[in-house]
Amino acid sequence: MKIDFTKNSDGLIPAIIQDAQTKNVLMLGYMNQKAFDKTQETKRVTFFSRSKQRLWTKGEESGNYLNLVNIKNDCDNDTLLIYVNPTGPTCHTGSDTCWNEENTSSFGFLSALENIIKQRRTSADGEKSYVASLFEKGINKIAQKVGEEAVETVIEAKDNNDELFLNESADLLFHYLILLQAKGFTLNDIVKVLESRH
């Protein structure tokens, strides 16, 4: 890997730290050649601390190390993207990230939909949503709806109408997300099971 540490007079380049699992950006630090070499050698991310003016291994005091998974160099060879497995909170404030965000997996719109289902389940407004009414009817009704949507999806899969197939697939996934929450689980729990099988 060719890295250009000479672009800045101080010999430092930015190192963006990203969780290898969740893909969340955890922090930004700076590395010189010695910090890079030590990171490669120890498999724990080491920076050059501008405030301490020395090499600094993240977690050397807290025990919250950033365990190296992979390093990528950008197109100009002067910025690193470092994938890690963190052993605890990354920020010195105790937050998961230096932007005070939770370091949890996100599945884009599906995660947003999980949150909507959760809100509608516990919503206290007078008008009941479809989601709230399903939760009120209990686990048997929710499981029955998943079964119905699964059968309808299979039927449409055997037909040639792609639009109907996609709509039934969406209905199945939506009701499955409701069933997961009714059982106290999330998509992340399913992903962990699939990963353990991989």
MDTraj code that builds the backbone (N, CA, C; nanometers):
import mdtraj as md
import numpy as np

residues = "MET LYS ILE ASP PHE THR LYS ASN SER ASP GLY LEU ILE PRO ALA ILE ILE GLN ASP ALA GLN THR LYS ASN VAL LEU MET LEU GLY TYR MET ASN GLN LYS ALA PHE ASP LYS THR GLN GLU THR LYS ARG VAL THR PHE PHE SER ARG SER LYS GLN ARG LEU TRP THR LYS GLY GLU GLU SER GLY ASN TYR LEU ASN LEU VAL ASN ILE LYS ASN ASP CYS ASP ASN ASP THR LEU LEU ILE TYR VAL ASN PRO THR GLY PRO THR CYS HIS THR GLY SER ASP THR CYS TRP ASN GLU GLU ASN THR SER SER PHE GLY PHE LEU SER ALA LEU GLU ASN ILE ILE LYS GLN ARG ARG THR SER ALA ASP GLY GLU LYS SER TYR VAL ALA SER LEU PHE GLU LYS GLY ILE ASN LYS ILE ALA GLN LYS VAL GLY GLU GLU ALA VAL GLU THR VAL ILE GLU ALA LYS ASP ASN ASN ASP GLU LEU PHE LEU ASN GLU SER ALA ASP LEU LEU PHE HIS TYR LEU ILE LEU LEU GLN ALA LYS GLY PHE THR LEU ASN ASP ILE VAL LYS VAL LEU GLU SER ARG HIS".split()
xyz = np.array([
    [0.0851, -0.1181, 0.0000],
    [0.0000, 0.0000, 0.0000],
    [0.0896, 0.1244, 0.0000],
    [0.0673, 0.2104, -0.0975],
    [0.1461, 0.3328, -0.1081],
    [0.0694, 0.4475, -0.0410],
    [0.1270, 0.5020, 0.0644],
    [0.0630, 0.6116, 0.1372],
    [0.1551, 0.7320, 0.1318],
    [0.0982, 0.8476, 0.0972],
    [0.1781, 0.9700, 0.0854],
    [0.1675, 1.0508, 0.2152],
    [0.2664, 1.0314, 0.3033],
    [0.2701, 1.1058, 0.4296],
    [0.3356, 1.2423, 0.4122],
    [0.3779, 1.2770, 0.2900],
    [0.4542, 1.4008, 0.2687],
    [0.3685, 1.5184, 0.2244],
    [0.2398, 1.4982, 0.1995],
    [0.1554, 1.6079, 0.1488],
    [0.1426, 1.7212, 0.2501],
    [0.1450, 1.6870, 0.3780],
    [0.1404, 1.7894, 0.4837],
    [0.2783, 1.7988, 0.5475],
    [0.3159, 1.9182, 0.5854],
    [0.4501, 1.9383, 0.6405],
    [0.4721, 1.8622, 0.7710],
    [0.3627, 1.8309, 0.8431],
    [0.3773, 1.7582, 0.9695],
    [0.3808, 1.6067, 0.9495],
    [0.3625, 1.5608, 0.8266],
    [0.3682, 1.4176, 0.7978],
    [0.2476, 1.3400, 0.8450],
    [0.1382, 1.4094, 0.8741],
    [0.0165, 1.3446, 0.9233],
    [-0.0889, 1.3356, 0.8138],
    [-0.1622, 1.2263, 0.8128],
    [-0.2758, 1.2118, 0.7226],
    [-0.3977, 1.1706, 0.8038],
    [-0.5180, 1.2079, 0.7559],
    [-0.6400, 1.1697, 0.8279],
    [-0.6652, 1.0191, 0.8188],
    [-0.7170, 0.9643, 0.9278],
    [-0.7558, 0.8234, 0.9335],
    [-0.8999, 0.8173, 0.9824],
    [-0.9896, 0.7808, 0.8925],
    [-1.1312, 0.7687, 0.9256],
    [-1.1539, 0.6285, 0.9807],
    [-1.2137, 0.6210, 1.0986],
    [-1.2339, 0.4919, 1.1645],
    [-1.3791, 0.4507, 1.1494],
    [-1.4002, 0.3312, 1.0921],
    [-1.5342, 0.2811, 1.0652],
    [-1.5497, 0.1416, 1.1249],
    [-1.6638, 0.1183, 1.1889],
    [-1.6920, -0.0137, 1.2442],
    [-1.7104, -0.1123, 1.1287],
    [-1.6357, -0.2200, 1.1291],
    [-1.6413, -0.3185, 1.0206],
    [-1.7771, -0.3872, 1.0126],
    [-1.8469, -0.3953, 1.1247],
    [-1.9755, -0.4651, 1.1290],
    [-2.0915, -0.3728, 1.0946],
    [-2.1031, -0.2612, 1.1675],
    [-2.2190, -0.1739, 1.1508],
    [-2.2009, -0.0743, 1.0372],
    [-2.0775, -0.0523, 0.9956],
    [-2.0399, 0.0458, 0.8920],
    [-2.0547, 0.1900, 0.9391],
    [-2.0764, 0.2118, 1.0682],
    [-2.0841, 0.3471, 1.1216],
    [-1.9447, 0.4063, 1.1370],
    [-1.9330, 0.5368, 1.1071],
    [-1.8070, 0.6067, 1.1295],
    [-1.7975, 0.6370, 1.2783],
    [-1.6850, 0.5973, 1.3394],
    [-1.6688, 0.6102, 1.4840],
    [-1.5914, 0.7346, 1.5234],
    [-1.4864, 0.7664, 1.4482],
    [-1.4032, 0.8813, 1.4833],
    [-1.3104, 0.9152, 1.3676],
    [-1.2384, 1.0251, 1.3850],
    [-1.1336, 1.0655, 1.2921],
    [-1.0081, 1.0906, 1.3739],
    [-0.8976, 1.0359, 1.3276],
    [-0.7690, 1.0603, 1.3922],
    [-0.6650, 1.0893, 1.2863],
    [-0.5398, 1.1053, 1.3284],
    [-0.4309, 1.1332, 1.2355],
    [-0.3187, 1.0333, 1.2575],
    [-0.2581, 0.9932, 1.1471],
    [-0.1479, 0.8980, 1.1535],
    [-0.0264, 0.9528, 1.0805],
    [0.0897, 0.9207, 1.1353],
    [0.2129, 0.9369, 1.0601],
    [0.2614, 0.7953, 1.0261],
    [0.3773, 0.7862, 0.9636],
    [0.4275, 0.6550, 0.9229],
    [0.4447, 0.5614, 1.0426],
    [0.4956, 0.6144, 1.1547],
    [0.5184, 0.5296, 1.2725],
    [0.3868, 0.4782, 1.3313],
    [0.2841, 0.5629, 1.3339],
    [0.1529, 0.5209, 1.3849],
    [0.0935, 0.4132, 1.2945],
    [0.1086, 0.4324, 1.1641],
    [0.0594, 0.3336, 1.0681],
    [0.1306, 0.1994, 1.0878],
    [0.2615, 0.2060, 1.0997],
    [0.3407, 0.0827, 1.1173],
    [0.3031, 0.0100, 1.2464],
    [0.2846, 0.0862, 1.3535],
    [0.2485, 0.0247, 1.4820],
    [0.1092, -0.0370, 1.4748],
    [0.0179, 0.0294, 1.4045],
    [-0.1175, -0.0247, 1.3860],
    [-0.1103, -0.1585, 1.3131],
    [-0.0287, -0.1642, 1.2090],
    [-0.0135, -0.2880, 1.1323],
    [0.0488, -0.3988, 1.2188],
    [0.1453, -0.3607, 1.2988],
    [0.2194, -0.4567, 1.3810],
    [0.1353, -0.5134, 1.4947],
    [0.0638, -0.4244, 1.5669],
    [-0.0099, -0.4670, 1.6868],
    [-0.1539, -0.5062, 1.6585],
    [-0.2060, -0.4657, 1.5426],
    [-0.3473, -0.4884, 1.5049],
    [-0.4431, -0.4094, 1.5940],
    [-0.3890, -0.3075, 1.6609],
    [-0.4710, -0.2116, 1.7356],
    [-0.4403, -0.0730, 1.6804],
    [-0.5461, 0.0060, 1.6553],
    [-0.5265, 0.1337, 1.5886],
    [-0.4490, 0.2293, 1.6780],
    [-0.3427, 0.2839, 1.6206],
    [-0.2558, 0.3809, 1.6879],
    [-0.2521, 0.5079, 1.6049],
    [-0.2669, 0.6194, 1.6714],
    [-0.2631, 0.7503, 1.6060],
    [-0.1390, 0.8261, 1.6502],
    [-0.1159, 0.9382, 1.5834],
    [-0.0224, 1.0362, 1.6361],
    [-0.1085, 1.1431, 1.7000],
    [-0.0964, 1.1577, 1.8318],
    [-0.1767, 1.2563, 1.9044],
    [-0.1142, 1.3942, 1.8889],
    [-0.1906, 1.4856, 1.8298],
    [-0.1395, 1.6217, 1.8106],
    [-0.1309, 1.6962, 1.9430],
    [-0.2192, 1.6617, 2.0381],
    [-0.2147, 1.7310, 2.1677],
    [-0.1027, 1.6762, 2.2564],
    [-0.0800, 1.5455, 2.2510],
    [0.0246, 1.4842, 2.3343],
    [0.1605, 1.4816, 2.2648],
    [0.1579, 1.5044, 2.1324],
    [0.2807, 1.5027, 2.0519],
    [0.3570, 1.3705, 2.0661],
    [0.2784, 1.2599, 2.0561],
    [0.3390, 1.1264, 2.0635],
    [0.2432, 1.0256, 2.0027],
    [0.2929, 0.9040, 1.9817],
    [0.2046, 0.7965, 1.9382],
    [0.1060, 0.7647, 2.0501],
    [-0.0152, 0.7342, 2.0109],
    [-0.1214, 0.7075, 2.1073],
    [-0.2098, 0.5947, 2.0532],
    [-0.2093, 0.4834, 2.1233],
    [-0.2962, 0.3712, 2.0859],
    [-0.4320, 0.3936, 2.1498],
    [-0.5348, 0.3999, 2.0668],
    [-0.6701, 0.4213, 2.1180],
    [-0.7036, 0.3072, 2.2132],
    [-0.7386, 0.3419, 2.3357],
    [-0.7731, 0.2428, 2.4370],
    [-0.6612, 0.2125, 2.5347],
    [-0.5467, 0.2779, 2.5180],
    [-0.4340, 0.2479, 2.6066],
    [-0.4645, 0.2814, 2.7516],
    [-0.5543, 0.3760, 2.7749],
    [-0.5939, 0.4102, 2.9122],
    [-0.7294, 0.3488, 2.9483],
    [-0.8243, 0.3535, 2.8545],
    [-0.9610, 0.3086, 2.8836],
    [-0.9816, 0.1584, 2.8630],
    [-0.8973, 0.0975, 2.7803],
    [-0.9187, -0.0431, 2.7439],
    [-1.0146, -0.0593, 2.6279],
    [-1.0658, 0.0521, 2.5754],
    [-1.1583, 0.0493, 2.4619],
    [-1.0795, 0.0554, 2.3313],
    [-1.0183, -0.0551, 2.2971],
    [-0.9315, -0.0606, 2.1794],
    [-1.0122, -0.0650, 2.0504],
    [-0.9462, -0.0245, 1.9432],
    [-0.9992, -0.0377, 1.8087],
    [-0.9175, -0.1474, 1.7410],
    [-0.9730, -0.2665, 1.7332],
    [-0.9025, -0.3811, 1.6771],
    [-0.9097, -0.3778, 1.5250],
    [-0.7946, -0.3794, 1.4638],
    [-0.7827, -0.3630, 1.3189],
    [-0.8437, -0.4800, 1.2427],
    [-0.9246, -0.4459, 1.1417],
    [-0.9796, -0.5455, 1.0504],
    [-0.9177, -0.5278, 0.9115],
    [-0.9181, -0.4028, 0.8623],
    [-0.8692, -0.3763, 0.7273],
    [-0.8386, -0.2275, 0.7126],
    [-0.7491, -0.1949, 0.6199],
    [-0.7160, -0.0558, 0.5909],
    [-0.7260, -0.0337, 0.4409],
    [-0.7922, 0.0758, 0.4030],
    [-0.7996, 0.1158, 0.2628],
    [-0.7413, 0.2564, 0.2494],
    [-0.6793, 0.2791, 0.1360],
    [-0.6201, 0.4080, 0.1040],
    [-0.7074, 0.4758, -0.0011],
    [-0.7222, 0.6072, 0.0053],
    [-0.8060, 0.6753, -0.0933],
    [-0.7315, 0.6944, -0.2258],
    [-0.8011, 0.7535, -0.3225],
    [-0.7473, 0.7671, -0.4581],
    [-0.6241, 0.8561, -0.4657],
    [-0.6072, 0.9479, -0.3704],
    [-0.4899, 1.0368, -0.3688],
    [-0.3786, 0.9855, -0.2777],
    [-0.3993, 0.8696, -0.2173],
    [-0.3011, 0.8077, -0.1274],
    [-0.2683, 0.8926, -0.0055],
    [-0.3654, 0.9747, 0.0393],
    [-0.3365, 1.0607, 0.1541],
    [-0.4476, 1.0628, 0.2599],
    [-0.5385, 0.9656, 0.2540],
    [-0.6425, 0.9513, 0.3563],
    [-0.6710, 0.8029, 0.3723],
    [-0.6772, 0.7580, 0.4967],
    [-0.7021, 0.6165, 0.5242],
    [-0.8439, 0.5942, 0.5738],
    [-0.9013, 0.4835, 0.5313],
    [-1.0278, 0.4349, 0.5851],
    [-0.9932, 0.3056, 0.6566],
    [-1.0129, 0.3053, 0.7887],
    [-0.9704, 0.1919, 0.8706],
    [-1.0932, 0.1248, 0.9310],
    [-1.1105, -0.0038, 0.8952],
    [-1.2209, -0.0828, 0.9482],
    [-1.1752, -0.1500, 1.0770],
    [-1.2588, -0.1407, 1.1797],
    [-1.2211, -0.1924, 1.3116],
    [-1.3359, -0.2687, 1.3759],
    [-1.3002, -0.3456, 1.4764],
    [-1.3963, -0.4012, 1.5725],
    [-1.3665, -0.3334, 1.7056],
    [-1.4510, -0.2397, 1.7485],
    [-1.4256, -0.1704, 1.8753],
    [-1.4577, -0.2600, 1.9938],
    [-1.3815, -0.2437, 2.1025],
    [-1.4079, -0.3239, 2.2223],
    [-1.4900, -0.2483, 2.3261],
    [-1.5347, -0.1301, 2.2916],
    [-1.6162, -0.0501, 2.3830],
    [-1.6488, 0.0817, 2.3161],
    [-1.6952, 0.1796, 2.3935],
    [-1.7228, 0.3116, 2.3361],
    [-1.5958, 0.3704, 2.2755],
    [-1.6113, 0.4419, 2.1652],
    [-1.4954, 0.4995, 2.0971],
    [-1.4596, 0.6369, 2.1532],
    [-1.5590, 0.7183, 2.1826],
    [-1.5319, 0.8558, 2.2251],
    [-1.4892, 0.8625, 2.3722],
    [-1.4033, 0.9579, 2.4023],
    [-1.3575, 0.9757, 2.5411],
    [-1.4718, 1.0161, 2.6342],
    [-1.5855, 1.0614, 2.5749],
    [-1.7011, 1.0998, 2.6563],
    [-1.7818, 0.9781, 2.7010],
    [-1.7486, 0.8613, 2.6440],
    [-1.8241, 0.7404, 2.6742],
    [-1.9274, 0.7060, 2.5685],
    [-1.9383, 0.7911, 2.4658],
    [-2.0324, 0.7662, 2.3569],
    [-1.9745, 0.6629, 2.2598],
    [-2.0631, 0.5928, 2.1912],
    [-2.0187, 0.4936, 2.0930],
    [-1.9346, 0.5563, 1.9821],
    [-1.9715, 0.6781, 1.9422],
    [-1.8984, 0.7483, 1.8369],
    [-1.8653, 0.8892, 1.8836],
    [-1.7749, 0.9532, 1.8121],
    [-1.7393, 1.0912, 1.8463],
    [-1.8453, 1.1912, 1.8007],
    [-1.9542, 1.1419, 1.7431],
    [-2.0668, 1.2271, 1.7051],
    [-2.1862, 1.1978, 1.7949],
    [-2.1597, 1.1317, 1.9079],
    [-2.2615, 1.1011, 2.0080],
    [-2.3782, 1.0214, 1.9491],
    [-2.3440, 0.9240, 1.8663],
    [-2.4452, 0.8377, 1.8078],
    [-2.4270, 0.6953, 1.8588],
    [-2.5362, 0.6192, 1.8568],
    [-2.5264, 0.4779, 1.8925],
    [-2.4643, 0.4019, 1.7771],
    [-2.3765, 0.3107, 1.8081],
    [-2.3119, 0.2298, 1.7051],
    [-2.3916, 0.1018, 1.6847],
    [-2.5069, 0.1178, 1.6204],
    [-2.5918, 0.0025, 1.5932],
    [-2.6076, -0.0138, 1.4432],
    [-2.6375, -0.1349, 1.4015],
    [-2.6575, -0.1613, 1.2591],
    [-2.7810, -0.0886, 1.2097],
    [-2.7730, -0.0407, 1.0876],
    [-2.8871, 0.0235, 1.0248],
    [-2.9131, -0.0444, 0.8912],
    [-3.0381, -0.0710, 0.8652],
    [-3.0769, -0.1352, 0.7407],
    [-3.1588, -0.0385, 0.6562],
    [-3.1173, 0.0898, 0.6603],
    [-3.1835, 0.1907, 0.5785],
    [-3.3296, 0.2063, 0.6135],
    [-3.4148, 0.2030, 0.5105],
    [-3.5573, 0.2238, 0.5321],
    [-3.6182, 0.1169, 0.6215],
    [-3.5647, -0.0053, 0.6161],
    [-3.6212, -0.1113, 0.7010],
    [-3.6040, -0.0787, 0.8494],
    [-3.4919, -0.0168, 0.8855],
    [-3.4733, 0.0256, 1.0249],
    [-3.5706, 0.1377, 1.0599],
    [-3.5915, 0.2289, 0.9654],
    [-3.6894, 0.3364, 0.9883],
    [-3.8289, 0.2770, 1.0054],
    [-3.8610, 0.1759, 0.9252],
    [-3.9918, 0.1106, 0.9351],
    [-4.0070, 0.0386, 1.0693],
    [-3.8999, -0.0241, 1.1163],
    [-3.9041, -0.0862, 1.2496],
    [-3.9397, 0.0177, 1.3559],
    [-3.8802, 0.1359, 1.3453],
    [-3.9086, 0.2424, 1.4423],
    [-4.0526, 0.2908, 1.4318],
    [-4.1049, 0.3011, 1.3103],
    [-4.2447, 0.3425, 1.2916],
    [-4.3377, 0.2406, 1.3561],
    [-4.3105, 0.1122, 1.3335],
    [-4.3928, 0.0058, 1.3938],
    [-4.3878, 0.0161, 1.5461],
    [-4.2680, 0.0390, 1.5998],
    [-4.2533, 0.0517, 1.7454],
    [-4.3344, 0.1703, 1.7990],
    [-4.3279, 0.2849, 1.7281],
    [-4.4027, 0.4033, 1.7713],
    [-4.5526, 0.3792, 1.7651],
    [-4.5970, 0.3175, 1.6572],
    [-4.7419, 0.2955, 1.6416],
    [-4.7935, 0.1936, 1.7422],
    [-4.7070, 0.0998, 1.7806],
    [-4.7473, -0.0009, 1.8791],
    [-4.7777, 0.0643, 2.0132],
    [-4.6967, 0.1650, 2.0487],
    [-4.7096, 0.2272, 2.1806],
    [-4.7789, 0.3630, 2.1765],
    [-4.8273, 0.4031, 2.0597],
    [-4.8897, 0.5347, 2.0454],
    [-5.0148, 0.5443, 2.1317],
    [-5.0309, 0.6616, 2.1939],
    [-5.1440, 0.6810, 2.2862],
    [-5.2537, 0.7683, 2.2264],
    [-5.2402, 0.8077, 2.0971],
    [-5.3459, 0.8939, 2.0430],
    [-5.4753, 0.8150, 2.0257],
    [-5.5850, 0.8889, 2.0227],
    [-5.7166, 0.8276, 2.0221],
    [-5.7427, 0.7384, 1.9025],
    [-5.6864, 0.7743, 1.7859],
    [-5.7118, 0.6965, 1.6648],
    [-5.6139, 0.5789, 1.6573],
    [-5.6670, 0.4599, 1.6479],
    [-5.5837, 0.3398, 1.6449],
    [-5.5321, 0.3162, 1.5029],
    [-5.4047, 0.2868, 1.4934],
    [-5.3473, 0.2524, 1.3638],
    [-5.3678, 0.1038, 1.3384],
    [-5.3470, 0.0635, 1.2143],
    [-5.3555, -0.0784, 1.1782],
    [-5.2551, -0.1588, 1.2598],
    [-5.1351, -0.1044, 1.2761],
    [-5.0298, -0.1726, 1.3517],
    [-5.0731, -0.1918, 1.4969],
    [-5.1225, -0.0843, 1.5593],
    [-5.1667, -0.0933, 1.6989],
    [-5.2783, -0.1963, 1.7139],
    [-5.3710, -0.1993, 1.6175],
    [-5.4827, -0.2946, 1.6269],
    [-5.4326, -0.4389, 1.6162],
    [-5.3297, -0.4625, 1.5337],
    [-5.2731, -0.5974, 1.5252],
    [-5.2095, -0.6388, 1.6573],
    [-5.1348, -0.5477, 1.7173],
    [-5.0719, -0.5799, 1.8460],
    [-5.1786, -0.6076, 1.9525],
    [-5.2885, -0.5334, 1.9483],
    [-5.3966, -0.5554, 2.0452],
    [-5.4582, -0.6935, 2.0300],
    [-5.4639, -0.7429, 1.9057],
    [-5.5255, -0.8735, 1.8799],
    [-5.4356, -0.9885, 1.9232],
    [-5.3075, -0.9601, 1.9426],
    [-5.2191, -1.0614, 1.9982],
    [-5.1356, -1.1369, 1.8963],
    [-5.0482, -1.2211, 1.9505],
    [-4.9479, -1.2916, 1.8702],
    [-5.0111, -1.3868, 1.7696],
    [-5.1235, -1.4519, 1.8063],
    [-5.1855, -1.5457, 1.7126],
    [-5.2321, -1.4761, 1.5857],
    [-5.2928, -1.3594, 1.5999],
    [-5.3412, -1.2846, 1.4833],
    [-5.2234, -1.2349, 1.3997],
    [-5.1178, -1.1886, 1.4651],
    [-5.0006, -1.1394, 1.3918],
    [-4.9359, -1.2537, 1.3141],
    [-4.9193, -1.3683, 1.3793],
    [-4.8597, -1.4839, 1.3122],
    [-4.9480, -1.5310, 1.1964],
    [-5.0784, -1.5266, 1.2162],
    [-5.1730, -1.5645, 1.1098],
    [-5.1560, -1.4733, 0.9885],
    [-5.1401, -1.3422, 1.0130],
    [-5.1213, -1.2466, 0.9028],
    [-4.9925, -1.2760, 0.8270],
    [-4.8865, -1.3113, 0.8979],
    [-4.7602, -1.3462, 0.8304],
    [-4.7821, -1.4693, 0.7428],
    [-4.8543, -1.5678, 0.7948],
    [-4.8846, -1.6887, 0.7170],
    [-4.9649, -1.6567, 0.5918],
    [-5.0678, -1.5734, 0.6077],
    [-5.1504, -1.5343, 0.4924],
    [-5.0668, -1.4639, 0.3861],
    [-4.9835, -1.3697, 0.4311],
    [-4.9008, -1.2941, 0.3356],
    [-4.7973, -1.3844, 0.2691],
    [-4.7464, -1.4833, 0.3429],
    [-4.6495, -1.5769, 0.2848],
    [-4.7154, -1.6596, 0.1741],
    [-4.8362, -1.7085, 0.1998],
    [-4.9084, -1.7867, 0.0984],
    [-4.9362, -1.7003, -0.0246],
    [-4.9812, -1.5769, -0.0032],
    [-5.0100, -1.4870, -0.1159],
    [-4.8830, -1.4563, -0.1950],
    [-4.7711, -1.4446, -0.1262],
    [-4.6436, -1.4200, -0.1954],
    [-4.6058, -1.5401, -0.2813],
    [-4.6234, -1.6607, -0.2282],
    [-4.5930, -1.7827, -0.3042],
    [-4.6823, -1.7922, -0.4274],
    [-4.8105, -1.7635, -0.4106],
    [-4.9043, -1.7684, -0.5243],
    [-4.8607, -1.6708, -0.6329],
    [-4.8277, -1.5491, -0.5942],
    [-4.7866, -1.4484, -0.6922],
    [-4.6511, -1.4814, -0.7542],
    [-4.5645, -1.5535, -0.6807],
    [-4.4345, -1.5919, -0.7360],
    [-4.4521, -1.6879, -0.8529],
    [-4.5612, -1.7639, -0.8520],
    [-4.5856, -1.8623, -0.9577],
    [-4.6559, -1.8000, -1.0782],
    [-4.6964, -1.6745, -1.0646],
    [-4.7636, -1.6018, -1.1724],
    [-4.6612, -1.5137, -1.2435],
    [-4.7046, -1.4412, -1.3432],
    [-4.6127, -1.3551, -1.4187],
    [-4.6329, -1.2069, -1.3918],
    [-4.7092, -1.1725, -1.2883],
    [-4.7344, -1.0320, -1.2589],
    [-4.6342, -0.9849, -1.1535],
    [-4.5270, -0.9200, -1.1992],
    [-4.4197, -0.8762, -1.1084],
    [-4.4690, -0.7745, -1.0060],
    [-4.5602, -0.6873, -1.0473],
    [-4.6099, -0.5847, -0.9551],
    [-4.6836, -0.6478, -0.8374],
    [-4.7698, -0.7454, -0.8662],
    [-4.8416, -0.8135, -0.7583],
    [-4.7451, -0.8904, -0.6683],
    [-4.6456, -0.9555, -0.7300],
    [-4.5466, -1.0291, -0.6511],
    [-4.4720, -0.9349, -0.5562],
    [-4.4286, -0.8198, -0.6076],
    [-4.3553, -0.7238, -0.5238],
    [-4.4436, -0.6685, -0.4132],
    [-4.5694, -0.6413, -0.4428],
    [-4.6610, -0.5896, -0.3407],
    [-4.6866, -0.6933, -0.2315],
    [-4.7061, -0.8181, -0.2698],
    [-4.7267, -0.9236, -0.1695],
    [-4.5988, -0.9459, -0.0883],
    [-4.4831, -0.9355, -0.1540],
    [-4.3553, -0.9479, -0.0824],
    [-4.3401, -0.8375, 0.0204],
    [-4.3797, -0.7159, -0.0174],
    [-4.3731, -0.6022, 0.0758],
    [-4.4669, -0.6250, 0.1936],
    [-4.5881, -0.6750, 0.1659],
    [-4.6830, -0.7046, 0.2742],
    [-4.6263, -0.8099, 0.3693],
    [-4.5619, -0.9129, 0.3125],
    [-4.5027, -1.0193, 0.3940],
    [-4.3927, -0.9627, 0.4842],
    [-4.3045, -0.8830, 0.4265],
    [-4.1941, -0.8274, 0.5051],
    [-4.2461, -0.7342, 0.6140],
    [-4.3442, -0.6519, 0.5814],
    [-4.4036, -0.5608, 0.6789],
    [-4.4626, -0.6380, 0.7973],
    [-4.5398, -0.7401, 0.7685],
    [-4.6018, -0.8171, 0.8764],
    [-4.4981, -0.8988, 0.9535],
    [-4.3925, -0.9415, 0.8850],
    [-4.2851, -1.0133, 0.9544],
    [-4.2148, -0.9211, 1.0539],
    [-4.1947, -0.7941, 1.0166],
    [-4.1343, -0.6977, 1.1093],
    [-4.2227, -0.6783, 1.2324],
    [-4.3530, -0.6800, 1.2120],
    [-4.4460, -0.6695, 1.3250],
    [-4.4340, -0.7929, 1.4140],
    [-4.4266, -0.9108, 1.3523],
    [-4.4128, -1.0345, 1.4285],
    [-4.2824, -1.0350, 1.5085],
    [-4.1737, -0.9901, 1.4472],
    [-4.0467, -0.9836, 1.5197],
    [-4.0610, -0.9002, 1.6468],
    [-4.1231, -0.7825, 1.6333],
    [-4.1395, -0.6956, 1.7507],
    [-4.2333, -0.7572, 1.8536],
    [-4.3356, -0.8258, 1.8058],
    [-4.4283, -0.8902, 1.8995],
    [-4.3557, -0.9958, 1.9829],
    [-4.2524, -1.0567, 1.9238],
    [-4.1734, -1.1573, 1.9941],
    [-4.0552, -1.0970, 2.0689],
    [-4.0380, -0.9630, 2.0589],
    [-3.9310, -0.8948, 2.1310],
    [-3.7977, -0.8923, 2.0573],
    [-3.8007, -0.9079, 1.9251],
    [-3.6779, -0.9094, 1.8466],
    [-3.6774, -0.8008, 1.7401],
    [-3.5613, -0.7855, 1.6764],
    [-3.5449, -0.6882, 1.5675],
    [-3.4733, -0.7568, 1.4515],
    [-3.4636, -0.6855, 1.3403],
    [-3.3884, -0.7356, 1.2254],
    [-3.2451, -0.7697, 1.2637],
    [-3.1883, -0.6902, 1.3519],
    [-3.0496, -0.7124, 1.3928],
    [-3.0322, -0.8511, 1.4556],
    [-3.1309, -0.8973, 1.5284],
    [-3.1237, -1.0310, 1.5875],
    [-3.1205, -1.1384, 1.4784],
    [-3.1974, -1.1187, 1.3728],
    [-3.1994, -1.2150, 1.2623],
    [-3.0667, -1.2129, 1.1882],
    [-3.0118, -1.0929, 1.1688],
    [-2.8826, -1.0810, 1.1006],
    [-2.7747, -1.1556, 1.1777],
    [-2.7772, -1.1452, 1.3107],
    [-2.6773, -1.2150, 1.3927],
    [-2.6866, -1.3663, 1.3741],
    [-2.8081, -1.4183, 1.3654],
    [-2.8246, -1.5622, 1.3433],
    [-2.7687, -1.6011, 1.2066],
    [-2.8019, -1.5213, 1.1048],
    [-2.7527, -1.5509, 0.9695],
    [-2.6003, -1.5428, 0.9630],
    [-2.5443, -1.4432, 1.0311],
    [-2.3974, -1.4295, 1.0334],
    [-2.3325, -1.5481, 1.1023],
    [-2.3953, -1.5967, 1.2096],
    [-2.3375, -1.7103, 1.2815],
    [-2.3395, -1.8374, 1.1951],
    [-2.4307, -1.8436, 1.0993],
    [-2.4377, -1.9593, 1.0103],
    [-2.3389, -1.9475, 0.8929],
    [-2.2957, -1.8257, 0.8670],
    [-2.2141, -1.7991, 0.7472],
    [-2.0812, -1.8641, 0.7620],
])
top = md.Topology()
chain = top.add_chain()
for i, resn in enumerate(residues, 1):
    res = top.add_residue(resn, chain, resSeq=i)
    for name in ("N", "CA", "C"):
        top.add_atom(name, md.element.get_by_symbol(name[0]), res)
traj = md.Trajectory(xyz[None], top)
